């Protein structure tokens, strides 16, 4: 089979190289348009397990992964990420909470005599959506005044103290190559992939698609280019981001998100590091509640990026600039602001006959919770499975998956922005009205109990982006009563739970103190973060 990947950026390169690595018997050709706009250098947050996923996608042998990861970090200015912190969603004085990346086990983890880590009993570490979670039994203790809200994060989030101390959670590479994610810039990573892996692809055509030709059955037969050349192939993948070359030529049906709370603009600032780089280069993404939306803070090795996501109908670019300036010190700003706009939604048909849309070309609702790279990777895995065993149903499943993925993002944005108590503008008052009209307090509990957010569903290949524990932790953070999920556990079990959380809290605190500081960890991998200080006293 001849597979044509349209797009030579990060998404196109990753798609083309991954397919060739896993489907070597197929011919892969990539179209790299010389007119394609390049990413100006802002930061993107990857999903949990991103490093492990990338190692698998690119076929990196296990023994080479530590060196490969160190090269990736230093040559692409990426930073290790292992948590997500939400802040300012209760009000301006809100210090925030860490939502945590590791999946939450069921309460049975306390009863497992072999429970020494995260990978013991699959039925415990990958709970079903009907299971009683550790969060639930913690809340039972809270209702009995045996744990306080101050205890919640350190009791539940195993990386809480590591985040506070900015230490790496492990002395070996098991944690680094399995659970954590990355902060990246897709242009720099794309350039790195090009230098390292371009030769893997059978053919690279530098040209721009002018016409997409189809037969009477609707199958794509060939592409015509601006140069006058033509290319025939058996399957076509659109990885052109917001350019959406195939979708536009094929005039595919588009639908808007299911959420009433929508953003369509991002203003991004870049700041250089000061001598306080040890704190500024934090190993987690920060999501801030803003007066008219939310913003992200993503550190890279050579800069820190802050982006404000809002709806252009609410405020102007100048108003957004004034507000985000509170998070981006003008004295350390190193680049002109970047303006991005998009139309939230998804193509109803994004995989059919002999074509598929991938990443931003298929859907984009909101940059919430690092979903963009997660979508791209999951689509790649499904395409690899299809090319190994081409069956029409797999394309139908991919189409359903992408649409459901977009709906889950819509649900996540609406629940988070609707239930957040912040009330500093008309934007938030409208959000609260949406929450009342749509009864989002019930909807969040439906999401927690949905099989789509189940850890165990991941084993079936149908798992969608957000695990239920993200919603569970959010209900606690927002002060929503989650007692409806609670059972009346036996006193003996509650006594065990109290000891479990108290001791886990203490153990995690000691683990963080014993772990390697980020500065030292990077130094061990040949990276001196002092070289990235741009502003010294």
CORRA-V293989 format. One record per helix or strand of 3 or more residues. SS is the DSSP state (a for helix, b for strand). FROM is the first residue (numbers start at 1). TO is the last residue. If there is no record, write none. Layout:
ss:SS from:FROM to:TO
ss:SS from:FROM to:TO
This chain:
ss:b from:2 to:6
ss:a from:10 to:22
ss:b from:27 to:31
ss:a from:50 to:57
ss:a from:62 to:76
ss:b from:79 to:81
ss:b from:84 to:87
ss:a from:107 to:111
ss:a from:122 to:125
ss:a from:134 to:143
ss:a from:149 to:156
ss:a from:160 to:165
ss:a from:174 to:178
ss:b from:181 to:184
ss:a from:186 to:200
ss:b from:203 to:205
ss:b from:209 to:214
ss:b from:220 to:225
ss:b from:230 to:232
ss:b from:235 to:238
ss:a from:241 to:243
ss:a from:245 to:250
ss:b from:265 to:271
ss:a from:277 to:280
ss:b from:285 to:290
ss:b from:293 to:299
ss:b from:304 to:310
ss:a from:317 to:324
ss:a from:330 to:332
ss:b from:338 to:341
ss:b from:345 to:347
ss:b from:355 to:357
ss:a from:359 to:361
ss:a from:368 to:388
ss:a from:392 to:419
ss:a from:426 to:437
ss:a from:440 to:448
ss:a from:451 to:453
ss:a from:456 to:460
ss:a from:468 to:477
ss:a from:483 to:485
ss:a from:491 to:514
ss:a from:518 to:524
ss:a from:529 to:532
ss:b from:533 to:535
